[in-house]
Amino acid sequence: MKIRTGDRLPGSLLVGASLLVVAALIGAGIVGYEAQRLFALAHNHIGPETEADRLRAVIIAALPDVGWVAMALVALVAALRGQSSLRARVGVVVFFGLSLGAQVLYAPRTLEGILVAIIAPVAMAWMLETLVVEVRRWAAARRGLTIDETPILTGVLRAAVGLVRALLGILLWLVRLVLAPRSTFDGVREWVLDTAPIAPGRSLASMRAAEAAERAAMATADVERIRKAEAEARAAIEARAASELEALRAEREQAERAAAQEVARVRQEAEARLQAMAEANAAEQAEHANRIADLSRELATVRAELDRARAQAARMERAEAMVQQLRTDLSTAQETYSLLERYAGARAIARTRYEGLRLAGDPRYGDPAYLSELARDWAPSLHRSESTVRRYLADHLADPHAAAGGED
């Protein structure tokens, strides 16, 4: 068999498996040796048992074990070298067969006894040959060699399976012979006619095979002719396809050049449009900037006017407050004047009214030329004559700080 990479065991795992196999072989050897010694002791003499008989039994029992151990070492050496270990493995199988025969013949004649007798030899043979084959595969893989070797026990197992199948086939043929003898004999007759020689070196099967071979040769010739015709047709098709391909390539190159020119034209147009759009955007942005500047100036003007309006409003509020205060003062003065008119004399009232002209900023205050006019206006309300009111005013004008005297 040929080695595949996935079938190779790593060296460390192979060493571990080797140790387990060696331990199992030691145990199986001890069990097998004792059965072989007892079998040899029971069959190596006639009459009473002697010391020489026991010695011969020990030697005979040890021979198979020594033999398979020696053959196993030889097989391992050959495997480590990557060489064939078939002869040594055959020796291992032979010595294990001797051990198996001795143990089966010594075992009790029961199914359980025979099974117990074959466990140790079969297990030892299978493990040891498997170990040798795997070691050789590992060594061959390290050297890059290819091996083609089938384990002996695998071949034996296949032969045993084939024998069982053959026995079952014979049994079924006998059953069929009982159930349908005529058709069974007819089948045997045809088989014999097909396989039995008609003449030396010739049989019906061989003649049919020759005819089949001749027909196969004719079919092969026909196939060759068909292949030749197919090759010629393929060559013609390939030539035509090559010419069409060249034409297609030329058309494609021409189309690519036209497409490149069209792309260049479209790109130029797009660049021109983009340039125009950029200029228009720049002009529009400049116009927007100017508008924004105008709006900013207008906004500044509005804000200045608003500030002035706010200042004027503040001044108006202050003026209104002053007016309100003056109104309050005037009201107070009027009330005071009313009180003076009620309780003071005519002289005091005339003096008070004259001082009111001063407070009001009347140009008639302090000018003697207006005393007659004022006396004429105030005389009826003071219930005095014009000359008397004029004298009151002249006295006050001559001495403003003099105290008001009594009524004249």
Disulfide bonds with the S-S distance in Angstrom:
none
